[in-house]
Amino acid sequence: MGESGRKHRLRFPLALMSLSQQSAYYDPTQYDDPKDEMPVAGADNGLSLADFNGKAYNDPQWDALLDQLTLTPSADAISSIIPRMVFWAATWHPPW
């Protein structure tokens, strides 16, 4: 027992735990804010990346362009990369 009279337990990093184990340590409701708004996705603002050639980094139209993005293309891009990463990790050997 420690000085405070409680037993010290070894806790594994959350990255090494399954999602069900992590949920015992993580409570998302403590981060809820009723003023939060869901992001817009799939808006039809008629913008393309070419419209932003020469625009400032903090131009407010960037938000309108980001509102046009959807989750599907992002998920497709990620899912096409994962099998390559798994193959690389399985076949790569350190040079030593």
N, CA, C and O of each residue as an XYZ file, in Angstrom:
384
protein
N       0.829     -1.172      0.000
C       0.000      0.000      0.000
C       0.880      1.244      0.000
O       1.980      1.257      0.552
N       0.362      2.280     -0.632
C       1.090      3.538     -0.693
C       0.911      4.327      0.584
O       0.244      3.883      1.519
N       1.513      5.504      0.613
C       1.428      6.343      1.804
C      -0.005      6.762      2.114
O      -0.344      6.950      3.282
N      -0.845      6.912      1.112
C      -2.218      7.352      1.350
C      -3.124      6.206      1.804
O      -4.301      6.432      2.085
N      -2.600      4.988      1.878
C      -3.399      3.859      2.320
C      -4.116      3.143      1.190
O      -4.816      2.163      1.446
N      -3.970      3.592     -0.048
C      -4.610      2.935     -1.184
C      -3.592      2.106     -1.939
O      -2.408      2.441     -1.985
N      -4.061      1.026     -2.528
C      -3.187      0.211     -3.362
C      -2.942      0.921     -4.678
O      -3.842      1.545     -5.241
N      -1.718      0.819     -5.162
C      -1.399      1.371     -6.474
C      -1.587      0.273     -7.503
O      -1.072     -0.834     -7.340
N      -2.319      0.573     -8.555
C      -2.538     -0.404     -9.604
C      -1.826      0.044    -10.864
O      -1.795      1.231    -11.190
N      -1.261     -0.911    -11.561
C      -0.649     -0.628    -12.846
C      -1.764     -0.500    -13.868
O      -2.576     -1.413    -14.014
N      -1.814      0.609    -14.571
C      -2.829      0.806    -15.604
C      -2.144      0.844    -16.956
O      -1.166      1.565    -17.154
N      -2.663      0.071    -17.869
C      -2.097      0.027    -19.208
C      -2.532      1.264    -19.984
O      -3.607      1.808    -19.732
N      -1.698      1.715    -20.932
C      -2.120      2.840    -21.772
C      -3.399      2.490    -22.524
O      -3.613      1.336    -22.896
N      -4.244      3.490    -22.745
C      -5.519      3.258    -23.414
C      -5.333      2.668    -24.806
O      -6.190      1.917    -25.272
N      -4.228      2.993    -25.482
C      -4.008      2.502    -26.840
C      -3.884      0.981    -26.871
O      -4.147      0.366    -27.905
N      -3.492      0.371    -25.771
C      -3.315     -1.073    -25.722
C      -4.573     -1.808    -25.274
O      -4.589     -3.039    -25.234
N      -5.621     -1.074    -24.940
C      -6.850     -1.687    -24.458
C      -7.876     -1.799    -25.576
O      -7.844     -1.036    -26.541
N      -8.774     -2.746    -25.438
C      -9.880     -2.846    -26.387
C     -10.846     -1.690    -26.123
O     -10.774     -1.029    -25.087
N     -11.742     -1.459    -27.069
C     -12.700     -0.362    -26.903
C     -13.585     -0.559    -25.685
O     -13.923      0.408    -25.002
N     -13.965     -1.804    -25.403
C     -14.817     -2.046    -24.233
C     -14.057     -1.775    -22.942
O     -14.640     -1.305    -21.965
N     -12.760     -2.067    -22.931
C     -11.958     -1.765    -21.748
C     -11.759     -0.262    -21.595
O     -11.769      0.259    -20.479
N     -11.576      0.440    -22.726
C     -11.381      1.884    -22.676
C     -12.616      2.589    -22.144
O     -12.504      3.594    -21.442
N     -13.791      2.072    -22.470
C     -15.019      2.735    -22.047
C     -15.156      2.769    -20.528
O     -15.891      3.600    -19.995
N     -14.463      1.885    -19.827
C     -14.496      1.903    -18.371
C     -13.737      3.109    -17.823
O     -13.990      3.537    -16.697
N     -12.806      3.661    -18.608
C     -11.995      4.781    -18.163
C     -12.422      6.111    -18.782
O     -12.051      7.170    -18.276
N     -13.190      6.072    -19.858
C     -13.519      7.280    -20.612
C     -15.013      7.545    -20.560
O     -15.819      6.676    -20.891
N     -15.370      8.729    -20.151
C     -16.764      9.134    -20.104
C     -16.958     10.337    -21.017
O     -16.632     11.459    -20.629
N     -17.495     10.122    -22.252
C     -17.612     11.232    -23.194
C     -18.595     12.308    -22.747
O     -18.524     13.439    -23.228
N     -19.506     11.982    -21.839
C     -20.501     12.977    -21.431
C     -19.872     14.130    -20.659
O     -20.467     15.205    -20.576
N     -18.705     13.936    -20.102
C     -18.064     15.033    -19.378
C     -17.564     16.121    -20.330
O     -17.221     17.220    -19.893
N     -17.522     15.818    -21.626
C     -17.082     16.796    -22.621
C     -18.247     17.380    -23.414
O     -18.026     18.215    -24.291
N     -19.473     16.967    -23.134
C     -20.639     17.482    -23.857
C     -20.854     18.959    -23.525
O     -20.758     19.378    -22.372
N     -21.146     19.723    -24.560
C     -21.461     21.130    -24.383
C     -22.728     21.408    -25.197
O     -22.717     21.213    -26.412
N     -23.798     21.850    -24.577
C     -25.049     22.061    -25.316
C     -24.940     23.126    -26.403
O     -25.794     23.187    -27.287
N     -23.913     23.962    -26.355
C     -23.742     25.003    -27.372
C     -23.018     24.482    -28.617
O     -22.945     25.187    -29.623
N     -22.486     23.265    -28.564
C     -21.781     22.695    -29.715
C     -22.742     22.464    -30.873
O     -23.909     22.125    -30.673
N     -22.231     22.653    -32.087
C     -23.016     22.400    -33.289
C     -22.325     21.327    -34.119
O     -21.097     21.274    -34.188
N     -23.111     20.490    -34.736
C     -22.550     19.478    -35.631
C     -22.001     20.171    -36.874
O     -22.596     21.135    -37.356
N     -20.875     19.690    -37.398
C     -20.336     20.296    -38.616
C     -21.224     20.000    -39.821
O     -21.913     18.981    -39.869
N     -21.194     20.899    -40.779
C     -21.952     20.719    -42.014
C     -21.152     19.794    -42.923
O     -19.929     19.909    -42.998
N     -21.818     18.891    -43.605
C     -21.149     17.991    -44.557
C     -22.015     17.857    -45.792
O     -23.239     17.763    -45.702
N     -21.375     17.850    -46.937
C     -22.087     17.647    -48.182
C     -22.866     18.857    -48.678
O     -23.799     18.707    -49.467
N     -22.497     20.056    -48.226
C     -23.194     21.262    -48.690
C     -22.879     21.502    -50.171
O     -21.817     21.113    -50.657
N     -23.795     22.133    -50.868
C     -23.591     22.444    -52.284
C     -23.330     23.944    -52.407
O     -24.248     24.721    -52.671
N     -22.074     24.344    -52.213
C     -21.704     25.753    -52.275
C     -21.128     26.140    -53.630
O     -20.826     27.313    -53.853
N     -20.969     25.183    -54.539
C     -20.481     25.469    -55.877
C     -19.019     25.869    -55.928
O     -18.594     26.527    -56.878
N     -18.245     25.489    -54.930
C     -16.829     25.855    -54.895
C     -15.957     24.679    -55.304
O     -16.337     23.521    -55.130
N     -14.803     24.981    -55.841
C     -13.810     23.941    -56.117
C     -12.465     24.437    -55.593
O     -12.302     25.624    -55.311
N     -11.527     23.545    -55.467
C     -10.217     23.902    -54.947
C      -9.537     24.940    -55.834
O      -8.765     25.763    -55.341
N      -9.813     24.910    -57.131
C      -9.220     25.875    -58.054
C      -9.669     27.305    -57.744
O      -8.959     28.256    -58.070
N     -10.822     27.466    -57.130
C     -11.307     28.797    -56.766
C     -10.457     29.465    -55.693
O     -10.575     30.669    -55.467
N      -9.618     28.704    -55.045
C      -8.850     29.217    -53.910
C      -7.395     29.497    -54.240
O      -6.589     29.743    -53.343
N      -7.057     29.460    -55.503
C      -5.701     29.782    -55.922
C      -5.410     31.245    -55.581
O      -6.064     32.151    -56.098
N      -4.438     31.466    -54.721
C      -4.057     32.812    -54.315
C      -4.846     33.388    -53.164
O      -4.570     34.505    -52.729
N      -5.836     32.645    -52.653
C      -6.628     33.146    -51.516
C      -5.789     33.069    -50.241
O      -4.880     32.247    -50.127
N      -6.105     33.922    -49.305
C      -5.414     33.939    -48.019
C      -5.763     32.696    -47.210
O      -6.831     32.108    -47.382
N      -4.860     32.309    -46.337
C      -5.048     31.133    -45.482
C      -6.294     31.280    -44.610
O      -7.010     30.306    -44.381
N      -6.548     32.472    -44.134
C      -7.677     32.692    -43.222
C      -8.914     33.259    -43.925
O      -9.770     33.858    -43.274
N      -9.016     33.079    -45.232
C     -10.191     33.523    -45.982
C     -11.419     32.747    -45.491
O     -11.358     31.522    -45.385
N     -12.528     33.426    -45.188
C     -13.720     32.733    -44.664
C     -14.344     31.742    -45.644
O     -15.110     30.871    -45.231
N     -14.030     31.858    -46.929
C     -14.604     30.913    -47.894
C     -14.053     29.500    -47.728
O     -14.659     28.544    -48.212
N     -12.915     29.353    -47.051
C     -12.383     28.009    -46.803
C     -13.399     27.174    -46.024
O     -13.544     25.978    -46.274
N     -14.089     27.796    -45.095
C     -15.105     27.063    -44.323
C     -16.217     26.548    -45.232
O     -16.723     25.442    -45.045
N     -16.589     27.363    -46.217
C     -17.633     26.930    -47.157
C     -17.147     25.745    -47.991
O     -17.923     24.842    -48.302
N     -15.861     25.751    -48.351
C     -15.307     24.622    -49.110
C     -15.270     23.366    -48.239
O     -15.609     22.278    -48.705
N     -14.865     23.508    -46.993
C     -14.827     22.358    -46.089
C     -16.223     21.806    -45.822
O     -16.381     20.608    -45.586
N     -17.232     22.665    -45.857
C     -18.608     22.204    -45.672
C     -19.059     21.287    -46.804
O     -19.996     20.507    -46.630
N     -18.413     21.370    -47.945
C     -18.771     20.526    -49.087
C     -18.251     19.096    -48.941
O     -18.755     18.190    -49.604
N     -17.255     18.881    -48.087
C     -16.677     17.544    -47.931
C     -17.675     16.605    -47.271
O     -18.505     17.018    -46.462
N     -17.573     15.338    -47.634
C     -18.392     14.307    -47.009
C     -17.478     13.244    -46.435
O     -16.287     13.209    -46.741
N     -18.027     12.391    -45.614
C     -17.232     11.348    -44.984
C     -16.872     10.231    -45.959
O     -15.821      9.608    -45.809
N     -17.701      9.965    -46.937
C     -17.488      8.829    -47.831
C     -16.156      8.871    -48.565
O     -15.437      7.873    -48.527
N     -15.777      9.963    -49.232
C     -14.473      9.962    -49.899
C     -13.314      9.791    -48.927
O     -12.321      9.139    -49.252
N     -13.434     10.368    -47.745
C     -12.378     10.219    -46.748
C     -12.273      8.767    -46.303
O     -11.171      8.231    -46.191
N     -13.399      8.134    -46.051
C     -13.400      6.738    -45.625
C     -12.859      5.838    -46.736
O     -12.123      4.889    -46.464
N     -13.223      6.134    -47.987
C     -12.704      5.338    -49.104
C     -11.196      5.460    -49.215
O     -10.507      4.471    -49.466
N     -10.676      6.668    -49.029
C      -9.228      6.873    -49.113
C      -8.506      6.110    -48.007
O      -7.479      5.475    -48.245
N      -9.051      6.181    -46.804
C      -8.418      5.486    -45.683
C      -8.496      3.974    -45.869
O      -7.516      3.270    -45.624
N      -9.649      3.469    -46.298
C      -9.800      2.022    -46.435
C      -8.941      1.469    -47.566
O      -8.604      0.285    -47.551
N      -8.578      2.296    -48.546
C      -7.702      1.800    -49.609
C      -6.242      1.772    -49.166
O      -5.442      1.035    -49.742
N      -5.884      2.554    -48.161
C      -4.504      2.607    -47.683
C      -4.222      1.519    -46.658
O      -3.108      0.995    -46.615
N      -5.196      1.168    -45.839
C      -4.972      0.226    -44.731
C      -4.422     -1.119    -45.198
O      -3.472     -1.608    -44.587
N      -4.967     -1.751    -46.255
C      -4.382     -3.034    -46.660
C      -2.914     -2.911    -47.066
O      -2.126     -3.824    -46.820
N      -2.540     -1.788    -47.687
C      -1.134     -1.597    -48.041
C      -0.267     -1.449    -46.808
O       0.855     -1.954    -46.768
N      -0.783     -0.756    -45.798
C      -0.016     -0.588    -44.563
C       0.177     -1.925    -43.856
O       1.255     -2.207    -43.332
N      -0.864     -2.743    -43.843
C      -0.772     -4.056    -43.202
C       0.244     -4.919    -43.938
O       1.051     -5.598    -43.302
N       0.218     -4.903    -45.264
C       1.179     -5.674    -46.050
C       2.594     -5.197    -45.767
O       3.495     -6.012    -45.571
N       2.800     -3.877    -45.742
C       4.128     -3.338    -45.487
C       4.615     -3.748    -44.102
O       5.768     -4.149    -43.945
N       3.752     -3.652    -43.102
C       4.142     -4.002    -41.740
C       4.457     -5.490    -41.623
O       5.325     -5.880    -40.842
N       3.762     -6.316    -42.389
C       3.979     -7.765    -42.303
C       5.239     -8.195    -43.042
O       5.826     -9.224    -42.707
N       5.661     -7.431    -44.035
C       6.807     -7.858    -44.845
C       8.082     -7.077    -44.564
O       9.161     -7.478    -45.001
N       7.973     -5.971    -43.842
C       9.157     -5.156    -43.582
C      10.005     -5.768    -42.496
O       9.484     -6.228    -41.480
N      11.295     -5.779    -42.701
C      12.229     -6.274    -41.688
C      13.258     -5.197    -41.440
O      13.744     -4.580    -42.387
N      13.603     -4.956    -40.187
C      14.596     -3.917    -39.912
C      15.946     -4.301    -40.515
O      16.253     -5.487    -40.637
N      16.752     -3.311    -40.891
C      18.031     -3.602    -41.559
C      19.090     -4.190    -40.652
O      20.153     -4.567    -41.144
N      18.860     -4.286    -39.370
C      19.879     -4.833    -38.481
C      19.652     -6.271    -38.161
O      20.432     -6.870    -37.421
